[in-house]
Amino acid sequence: MTTFTELLSRLHQERFVGRDAELSRLESWLASNDEAPIMAVSGVGGIGKSWLLAAFGRTAAERGWLVRQADAGAVRAIEASQPLLAGPVQDKTLYVIDSIESLGPAVSRLQEELAGLEQGTRVVLSGRQRLHGRAWRQWEPLMRHLELGALGREEQRRYLDVRGVDDLAHREQVLMRTGGHPLTLSLAVDLLVNAPDAELGQSPRWRSAVRMTVDELVSEVGALFSEAVQAAAVLHRFDRAALAAVLGPENADAAFVRLCSLSMTMLVEDQLALHDEVRRAVIEDLRLHDPRRLDTVRRRALRYYRRVAAATGGEAGLQLSIARLHMVGRDIFGLGTLYEDDPEFDVTAAGP
């Protein structure tokens, strides 16, 4: 009789699509004489780290490796003193530790265990943040890094094929709205499979899925950069100069670099933008829970676009400023209502 574990493993194998290059790199590292015994896999929540590691674990087991997998968060919740790299070993032992960011300061205990491993053992450490900085500096010579980003269009189409999404309109809906983020892609397909007549943009379940993705996004960037996500959402399209205008020049460079690394950030013409669904969800969240913050950010954005118009000069500058504002939407900025009588926010003015 087939067990639930076997059914789940079969489901994972059937639905694991894409990541061919990443899986190939992991397999090559495992089979090679690479002197770095640690592979650090990183990527935002929902980007597919766990599915990739599950596939890699299956491949390693098929090639004779003893695979020991653990979730650092679960281990820490059960018992702070429980070893992460536990159990008997053999000549070819592979440890796969997920969610290592949940260890916090206890990561030093993991490092002590790593230091005691025998030569020939391989370790995969997976988490949302790239392992770097003072805590990992001495380990750099022993580590390789693999950072996961969004799925490409061809990989997304392969996933839709596997899930049986054949309707062209549905496929376009999914490709347009998910931005290649694996968790959002999976949730969108689940919705369409169970409700074939659904319009993603109008479905409460889809809005919940996007909300989940936004929560993962904000959790990933942390409190320090949550304001950067808000600024990017309100600006619609942004670069370093735009972020500096909203966040202050002292925070712009770090915020820009961090936003560039997110899977929900896309290149649009000569600037960057958050995926539309995420951008709208961030703004709606601000509108409901922190309207004063939303007002502050959009006022700074309006000042910035007004300066852009003045610097560009003439009709071109005016059109650029107005186009940027209208991309965000009159309902968001309140143009013609909140600022209608405020000359400071008259985008048709040419002064700074």
LINRARA-V939626 format. One record per backbone hydrogen bond with DSSP energy under -1.0 kcal/mol. NH is the residue of the N-H (numbers start at 0). CO is the residue of the C=O. E is the energy in kcal/mol with one decimal. If there is no record, write none. Layout:
NH|CO|E, NH|CO|E
//
This chain:
6|2|-2.3, 7|3|-2.8, 8|4|-2.4, 9|5|-2.3, 10|6|-2.3, 11|7|-2.4, 12|8|-2.2, 13|9|-2.3, 14|10|-2.3, 15|11|-1.1, 16|14|-1.0, 22|18|-2.8, 23|19|-2.5, 24|20|-2.0, 25|21|-2.1, 26|22|-2.4, 27|23|-2.4, 28|24|-2.3, 29|25|-2.2, 30|26|-2.1, 31|27|-1.4, 37|141|-1.9, 38|122|-2.7, 39|143|-3.3, 40|124|-2.6, 41|145|-2.3, 42|126|-1.1, 46|43|-1.7, 51|47|-2.2, 52|48|-2.6, 53|49|-2.2, 54|50|-2.1, 55|51|-2.5, 56|52|-2.6, 57|53|-1.9, 58|54|-2.1, 59|55|-2.7, 60|56|-2.3, 61|57|-2.1, 62|58|-1.1, 63|60|-1.7, 64|59|-2.4, 65|91|-3.1, 67|93|-3.0, 69|95|-2.5, 71|97|-2.9, 74|70|-2.4, 75|71|-2.4, 76|72|-2.0, 77|73|-1.8, 78|74|-2.5, 81|78|-1.6, 93|65|-3.0, 94|121|-2.6, 95|67|-2.7, 96|123|-3.1, 97|69|-2.6, 99|125|-2.3, 101|98|-1.6, 102|99|-1.7, 105|102|-2.0, 106|103|-1.8, 107|104|-1.5, 108|105|-1.3, 109|105|-1.1, 110|106|-2.2, 111|107|-1.7, 112|108|-1.8, 113|109|-2.5, 114|110|-2.1, 116|113|-1.5, 120|117|-1.7, 121|92|-2.4, 122|36|-2.7, 123|94|-3.2, 124|38|-2.5, 125|96|-2.9, 126|40|-2.2, 135|132|-1.0, 138|135|-1.1, 139|136|-1.1, 141|138|-2.0, 142|139|-1.7, 143|37|-2.2, 145|39|-2.7, 147|41|-3.0, 150|179|-3.0, 155|151|-2.4, 156|152|-2.5, 157|153|-2.0, 158|154|-2.0, 159|155|-2.3, 160|156|-2.1, 161|157|-2.4, 162|158|-2.3, 163|160|-1.1, 164|159|-2.7, 165|163|-1.2, 170|166|-2.5, 171|167|-2.3, 172|168|-2.2, 173|169|-2.4, 174|170|-2.7, 175|171|-2.3, 176|172|-2.0, 177|173|-2.0, 180|177|-1.8, 182|45|-1.9, 184|180|-2.8, 185|181|-2.7, 186|182|-2.4, 187|183|-2.5, 188|184|-2.2, 189|185|-2.5, 190|186|-2.1, 191|187|-2.1, 192|188|-2.8, 193|189|-1.9, 194|190|-2.0, 197|194|-2.3, 201|198|-1.4, 202|198|-1.2, 206|202|-2.1, 207|203|-2.1, 208|204|-2.1, 209|205|-2.7, 210|206|-2.4, 211|207|-2.2, 212|208|-2.0, 213|209|-2.7, 214|210|-2.4, 215|211|-2.1, 216|212|-2.4, 217|213|-3.0, 218|214|-2.4, 219|215|-2.3, 220|216|-2.2, 221|217|-1.7, 228|224|-1.8, 229|225|-2.0, 230|226|-2.5, 231|227|-2.6, 232|228|-2.1, 233|229|-2.2, 234|230|-2.7, 235|231|-1.2, 236|234|-2.5, 237|271|-2.7, 242|238|-2.2, 243|239|-2.5, 244|240|-1.8, 245|241|-1.3, 246|242|-3.6, 247|243|-1.6, 250|247|-1.5, 254|250|-2.0, 255|251|-2.8, 256|252|-2.3, 257|253|-2.1, 258|254|-2.6, 259|255|-2.1, 261|258|-1.3, 264|261|-1.4, 265|272|-3.4, 267|270|-3.1, 270|267|-2.4, 271|237|-2.5, 272|265|-2.2, 274|263|-2.1, 278|274|-3.0, 279|275|-2.6, 280|276|-1.8, 281|277|-2.6, 282|278|-2.2, 283|279|-2.6, 284|280|-2.2, 285|281|-2.1, 286|282|-2.7, 287|283|-2.0, 288|284|-2.6, 289|285|-2.4, 293|289|-1.9, 294|290|-2.4, 295|291|-2.2, 296|292|-2.6, 297|293|-2.5, 298|294|-1.9, 299|295|-2.0, 300|296|-2.3, 301|297|-2.3, 302|298|-2.2, 303|299|-2.2, 304|300|-2.6, 305|301|-2.0, 306|302|-2.2, 307|303|-2.4, 308|304|-2.1, 309|305|-2.0, 310|306|-2.8, 311|307|-2.5, 312|308|-2.3, 316|312|-1.6, 317|313|-1.8, 318|314|-2.7, 319|315|-2.3, 320|316|-2.2, 321|317|-2.6, 322|318|-2.7, 323|319|-2.3, 324|320|-2.0, 325|321|-2.6, 326|322|-1.6, 328|324|-1.6, 332|328|-2.0, 333|329|-2.2, 336|333|-2.2, 337|333|-1.0, 338|333|-1.0, 341|338|-1.5, 344|341|-1.9, 345|342|-1.5, 346|344|-1.0, 348|345|-1.8
//
